[in-house]
Amino acid sequence: MKSVYDEQSERWIEMKRNGKNINHIYLEKPAMKNKISDLGGKDVLCLGVGSGEEIELLREFHPKSIVGTDLSSKLIESAQLSFPEYEFYACDMENQPLINNSVDFVYSSLVMHYKKSWEATFKEIYRILRPGGIFLFSTHHPVRWSAYQSKIKGHNKRILGYDKLKDKEPIIYGDYLNNTKLTDVWFGDFEVEYYHKPFGEIIPEIIKSKFVIADFVEPKPTKQFESIDPKAYKVNNKIPLFMIFELIKQS
Ligand SMILES: C[S@@+](CC[C@H](N)C(=O)[O-])C[C@H]1O[C@@H](n2cnc3c(N)ncnc32)[C@H](O)[C@@H]1O
């Protein structure tokens, strides 16, 4: 299966490297970083590594090794060029090129929502993690991403709710309870497809995976976010954009 990130790899790399992806830089990455402690002596997998920028973040924690994987072979080529000292592989998150019990920490930032079901990915990550190992991942928060959305000439609207009028059909905005494939356009011209799924599917999938939830975070924007985009800061301070799960493979 080809990734949309292959077709638009140059555009994605440009956006990643021009510092304009403020939801990543001033909200999600600091929250993910906050969940990492010393990785000294540990083998790390960066799942959905994209063009590799998160390698910089991970190596601040001095891991013994880092492997990066991603569905997009073009992004993997770019990551390999930027970080020749690490190994990168193009593959689906459900099929990792690693042997059983071979890594201590799996880091995955904003990748899980590209799968309708997380069952096969959980099984694969459970297989490659050593007992006691951690799977830290961020993904779309279902409350925000299940909302009705319209974007017209700079007017962005998201509503999750309804109008129920006497003697008329209700008008319903959004669909929280159903697993849905959504199409979207980011940054004006970056077309993507991803899945929304409710907590009512997420939590049972985690329970079935045998992973144990060690932590759950609904990150707020950092103060720097406010100085860069005060309007988006206000929204992100009240309506969750992403969420983070820390899962443990028990010993
Ligand atoms: C929003 S980007 C995040 C990239 C990087 N983690 C970051 O935060 O900059 C999503 C990434 O998920 C990758 N991806 C999408 N579907 C995937 C799949 N089925 N298996 C592995 N990677 C996938 C895309 O190629 C892309 O690099």
The ligand as an SDF file (V2000), in Angstrom:
LIG
                    3D

 27 29  0  0  0  0  0  0  0  0999 V2000
    1.6200   13.0400   10.6150 C   0  0  0  0  0  0  0  0  0  0  0  0
    2.9870   12.1440    9.9650 S   0  0  0  0  0  0  0  0  0  0  0  0
    4.0130   11.9950   11.4000 C   0  0  0  0  0  0  0  0  0  0  0  0
    5.4740   11.7910   11.0690 C   0  0  0  0  0  0  0  0  0  0  0  0
    6.3940   11.9730   12.2770 C   0  0  0  0  0  0  0  0  0  0  0  0
    6.1380   10.9950   13.3120 N   0  0  0  0  0  0  0  0  0  0  0  0
    6.2300   13.3740   12.8290 C   0  0  0  0  0  0  0  0  0  0  0  0
    5.5280   13.5540   13.8420 O   0  0  0  0  0  0  0  0  0  0  0  0
    6.7450   14.2830   12.2050 O   0  0  0  0  0  0  0  0  0  0  0  0
    2.3410   10.5310    9.7750 C   0  0  0  0  0  0  0  0  0  0  0  0
    3.3340    9.4880    9.2870 C   0  0  0  0  0  0  0  0  0  0  0  0
    2.7030    8.1990    9.3590 O   0  0  0  0  0  0  0  0  0  0  0  0
    3.1550    7.4410    8.2630 C   0  0  0  0  0  0  0  0  0  0  0  0
    2.1980    6.3410    8.0300 N   0  0  0  0  0  0  0  0  0  0  0  0
    0.9280    6.4330    7.5560 C   0  0  0  0  0  0  0  0  0  0  0  0
    0.3820    5.2130    7.4820 N   0  0  0  0  0  0  0  0  0  0  0  0
    1.3080    4.3320    7.9380 C   0  0  0  0  0  0  0  0  0  0  0  0
    1.3430    2.9120    8.0780 C   0  0  0  0  0  0  0  0  0  0  0  0
    0.2800    2.1700    7.7480 N   0  0  0  0  0  0  0  0  0  0  0  0
    2.4660    2.3340    8.5760 N   0  0  0  0  0  0  0  0  0  0  0  0
    3.5430    3.1030    8.9100 C   0  0  0  0  0  0  0  0  0  0  0  0
    3.5720    4.4470    8.7720 N   0  0  0  0  0  0  0  0  0  0  0  0
    2.4700    5.0590    8.2940 C   0  0  0  0  0  0  0  0  0  0  0  0
    3.2120    8.4550    7.1350 C   0  0  0  0  0  0  0  0  0  0  0  0
    3.9780    8.0020    6.0370 O   0  0  0  0  0  0  0  0  0  0  0  0
    3.7970    9.6540    7.8620 C   0  0  0  0  0  0  0  0  0  0  0  0
    5.1960    9.6630    7.8340 O   0  0  0  0  0  0  0  0  0  0  0  0
  1  2  1  0
  2  3  1  0
  2 10  1  0
  3  4  1  0
  4  5  1  0
  5  6  1  0
  5  7  1  0
  7  8  2  0
  7  9  1  0
 10 11  1  0
 11 12  1  0
 11 26  1  0
 12 13  1  0
 13 14  1  0
 13 24  1  0
 14 15  1  0
 14 23  1  0
 15 16  2  0
 16 17  1  0
 17 18  1  0
 17 23  2  0
 18 19  1  0
 18 20  2  0
 20 21  1  0
 21 22  2  0
 22 23  1  0
 24 25  1  0
 24 26  1  0
 26 27  1  0
M  CHG  2   2   1   9  -1
M  END
$$$$
